[in-house]
Amino acid sequence: MNLETRTDPRPADNASVETRHLNLALQGGGAHGAFTWGVLDRLLEDERLVFDGISATSAGAMNATVMVYGYQQGGRAGARAALGNFWRRVAHAAAQSPFQATWWDKFTGNHALDNSPAFVWLDFVTRVLSPTQLNPLNWNPLREVLTASVDFEVMRKAKLPIQLFLCATNVRSGKVKVFGDGEISADAVLASGCLPFLFKAVEIDGEAYWDGGYMGNPAIFPLIYKCGSPDIMVVHINPLMRKALPVTAGEILNRINEISFNSSLMREMRAISFVTRLIDDGEIEMDRLKRLHIHAISAEEKMQEFSVLSKFNADWDFLLDLKEVGRTHADAWLKENFDSIGRRSTVDINKTYL
């Protein structure tokens, strides 16, 4: 079957539109996931795009799950509405918490929470107390937001319109766990975004899981093995490069987290580059391995402006700003690169990831 162009069979979309098939790989990054919301909102507007599969982690897993559920219930419009409602609920829940930016920070455009007394206290005690001591009831406000946004029982009863893969880290084995068809639940989504300093490990079927970013942010291999399209769009949240050398304790910790959360993706990209080179050199026949086309949407310079603590700031205005940045970058990518889908990569893997 020709994967470059074919008609989208899904009844929610315009069946007369010639389409290109695409897989999505969504990174995690807390409130910065609103950037991904904007990217998805713009991609969903384009009826020429068909999404075969989504691999996602943490905030990316929440975006992906909400998007697929909304698509299942109401096509593209349903997916866009579901994402909007989800992020509104996130902002509403954040508005009820004591962790708020000060009036001066809001006035000066500082989106970090490093001047919030409540957050400074939380940041300190999480370095001393474990989640079992600090949060014995294991309260997670995102559980309520998720269950209000997604009916997981309804979602599991029908075939998903887009294959969904959620990445988490098995605490005991240190291996990546990918939750797929039949395993999607609120616990699976929360496991994918479980920060070990804030929440107890999420237990599913006797195994404990932490944030998927440690071992797959996100994992690419499910899209290779289980999806037909050779095109993979990576939506970056965590900057791959920072020109400024981190000097403060917070900046150092932030950069360590960025490097750690990008490492698994970079390892997979090295493997993809190696296989692509073998195919191009005629060492491997194309009918044995699939030649992948890698694409990426990111806002490196913009994301570098934000500190790690801004990932905990779910102020509605900040989320809307990030969404607009995502939409703008996705729109620019589509105008410049749409015709490359199904034909070639738009990312120089060696230059970007190696």
N, C-alpha and C positions, 0 to 999 in steps of 0.2 A: 504494500500500500504506500502511495506517495504521501509522506508526512509533511511536505512543504506547503501544500494548499489542499484543503478539502472543506466541504461544507459542514458546519457545526450541526449535529443532529439534535441538539437539545431544544425542546420546544419553547423554552423561555426566551430564546434569542431569535433574531431575524435569520431564517434559514436560507435566504437568498444571498447573503453576504459571503464572499470568498474569505476564507479564514486561514490563519496561521496558528499552529499549535505550539504551546509554550509551557514549560514547567517553571515553578517558582521556588526559590530557596530564600526563606525569610529569617534574618538574624533576630536575636533578642537584644534588649537594651532598655527595659523599663519604660518610663514615659516617653523616651525617644522613639518608641514603637509607633507613635503618632505620625512620624515621618513615613513609615511603611503604610499606615492607613491612607495617607495622601497618595502614595504611589499606587496602591491597590484601587483606590477610588478612581484615579485617572485611567488605569488599565481596564477596569471594568466598563468604563464608558465606551471603549473602542470595541465595536462588535466584530471587528476582524480578528480579534484574539480569542483563542480557545485555550482554557487551562486544563492540561491533562493531570498534573499532580502538583502538590505543594508539600515541601519538606520544611519544617519550621521548629524554632526553639524559643522558649520563654515568651516574651512579648510577641514574637513572631508566631508562636503557637496559638496565642489568643487571637491575634488577627486572622490567622488561617482558619481556625475552628469557626469563628464567628462568620467569616466570609463564606465558607463552604455550607454552613447551616443556612445562612440567608439565601444563598444560591439555590439550595435544595428547596426552600420554601417559596421563592419568588424570583428566580433567575437573577440577572445582573442587577436589576433595580432592587430586588430583595437583599442581595449581598451588600450593596452600597448603603441601604437603609440600616441593615443590621450592624454594620461597622460604625456608622454614625451614632446609633443608639448605644452601642457598647462603650464608645469613648465618652459619651455624655455621662453614662453611669459611672465610669471611672472618675471623671472630674467631680461628679456629685459626691461620691464616696470620699474623695480626697478633701473636699471642702469641709467635711464633717470632722476631719482629723485635726489634731493639734499641730501637725507638721506643716507650717505655712511660711512662705516667704514674708519677710518684714515689709512694711509699707515703703521703706527706703529702697529695698531691693527691687520691688515692683516699679518704683519710680525710675530707678536707674537702669532697668532692664536686666538685672542680675537674676537669672532663673535658678540658681543654686539655692540650697537650703542651709548653707553653712553659717548663716546668721540667725537661723530659727532656734530659739532656746530649747524647744522640745526635741528638735532633730539633733542638735548638738549633744543633748543628754542621751538620746537613743544611740547615736554613733559611738559614744563612750561606753555605755553599758554593754553593747553587743560585743565589745572587745574583751569584756570581763566575764559576762554571763552567757551561758548557752541558751538556745531557744527553749529548751526544757525548763530552765530556771526562769527565764524572762517572760515566756509566753506558754505557761503550762497547759492552758486550754487550747493551744494551737489555733488561735483565732486568725483567720485570714480574710480580710474584707473582699479580696478578689473572688473568693468562692461565691459570695452572694451576687456579685456583679456578673459572673459567668453564668450562674444558674438562672439569672433573670434575663440573660441575653440569648441563651441556647437551651432548648429542650433536648437534652441528650438522649432521652428515651425515644423521642420521635426521630431524632437524627439517626439512631442505630437501626430503626425498623425498616428504613428504605435505603436503597443503594445510593451511595454518595455520588453527586454529579462530577466531583473532582476528587481524585485519590488524595488522601491526607496522611501525612507521616509526621508524628510529633516526637521530638528527640528529648531524652532525659539521660541522666548519668546514674548508673547503678552504683550505689554507695559502697557495697561490699566488694564487687568485682572490679570496679573502675571502668567498666565497659559501657559503650553507648547502648541505650535501649530505644528502639523505635516503635512507638505505638501506631498501629495501622488499622486497617478495616476490622471492625468488630471490637476494637479496644479503646475507641475514643470515648472518654468520659471526663467529667469535671476533675477527677483525681489525676488523670493522665495529663491534662492541660496544666494543672497546678504543679505536678511533678516536674514538668518541663521548665517551669519558672521558679522552682523552689530554691531560694537563696539560703544557704545553710547557716548563716549567721542570724537570720531573722525567723526562720520557720523550721519546725521539725521535718525530717525527711518524710516524704509522702510514701506510705506503704500501699502497694498494690500486689495482690496475690502472693503475699509473704516476702516480697522484695521491697527494699527501701531505695528511694530515688531523690537525687538533687537536680539542680538546674542543668539542662542539657548543654549549656554553653561550654562546659568543661571538656566535653568529648565530641560534640557535634553542633556547631553554631552556624548553620545547621548542617546535618549530614547530607551529603550529595548522593551517596550510593543508592538509596531507595529510588531516586528518580532515574538512575541509570538502569537498574535491574527491573523495575516494575512499571515504568512508563514508556510509551511508544515514541514520544517526541524526543529528538536529539538536542533540543534547545532548552537551556537552563538559564533562567534569569535570577541572579543573586541580588537581593536587596540588602545593601550594607547599612548598618547603623554604627558599628564600632569602627572608628578610623583605623586604617591599616598603617598609616604613617603620621607622625607628629614631628614637625620641624623643631619646635621648642623642646629643650631638654627639661624633663620634670625635676624640680628642685625641692618643693615642699613635700611633706609626708603624704598629703592627700593626692598631689599630682603623681607621685611615685606609685602609690597604690592604684590609682586610676589607670596608669600606663601598664602596670603589671596585669591588671584585669583585661585590658584591651588586647594585649599580646596573647594572654592565655586563651581568651575567648575567640581569637582569630586563628589560633594555631592549628586546630583540627581541620578547618576549612582550607588552610594553606597546604596542609599535607595531602588532602584529597586533590587539590588543584595540581600539585606536583605529579601525582599519579596520572591524572588526566592528560597533562602535558607530555608525559613519557609515552603513554599509549598513542596519543595523537601523532607524535613524532614517528613511532613505529609504523603506523598506518601510512603516513605520508612518504616514508622511505620504502614502502612495499614489503616490510618485514612481517606484517600481519595482514591477512585478507579481510576486506571490509565485511564479508558475510559472517565472520567470526566475532568481530567486535564492532561496536557502534561508534562512529566518529561524532563527538559531541561539539555543539556550538555553545560557547559560554558568553553570556551577556551580564551586564551589571548596571545597577542604578545606585548612585551614592551621592552624598553631599559632603565630601571630606572636609572642605574648608569651613563649611557652616558647622558641622558637628564638632570640629576641633575647638570652636568657640565655647562649647558647653563643658562644664566640669562634670565629674562623675555624680555629684550630688544633685544635679539637675535631672537625673534619671528618676529621682523620687518625687519630682515636682509635677503633679498632674493638674495644675491650674488650667482652667478651660482655655484662657487666652493663649497660654503657652502651647497647649495641644493644637489649637487651631493654627498657630504660626508654623508649627512643625508639619502639620498636614499640608499647608499651602506650599511649603518647601518641597515636600514629597511630590505633590501634584505637578509643580513647575518642572522638577527634574524628570519626572516620568513623561511629561508632555514633550520636553526637549528631546528625550531619548527616542520616543516614537517618531517624531518628525525626521530625525536624522538616521535612524537605524531600522525602521520597520521592515524594509525590503530585505534586510539581511537575515531575518528570521527564517530558518529552514535551509539556509545556504552557507552561512559562515559565522564565525565568532566575531563579536564586536569588542572583545576584550583581548588584549595581548597578555595571555596567561603568564608567560615568562617574565614580562616586565612588571606586571601587577602583583603576582603572588610568589614568585620564586626569588 
